[in-house]
Amino acid sequence: MDSRNPFSPKRKLVLLQNNRQILVLLLLLLVFLTNQIPVFLNFGSKKR
């Protein structure tokens, strides 16, 4: 009803959804990086 109120339930829900998207992206990035680390290590050891 009062869409100007930043603490209205609807606004909170949107913020939560945005935060969830960001968290998911960070999680995917973390997984990607952890998957890449062994590849980098192997590449480095092969070069020597």
PyMOL commands that set and color helices and strands:
alter all, ss='L'
color gray80, all
select helices_A, chain A and resi 9-47
alter helices_A, ss='H'
color red, helices_A
deselect
rebuild
show_as cartoon
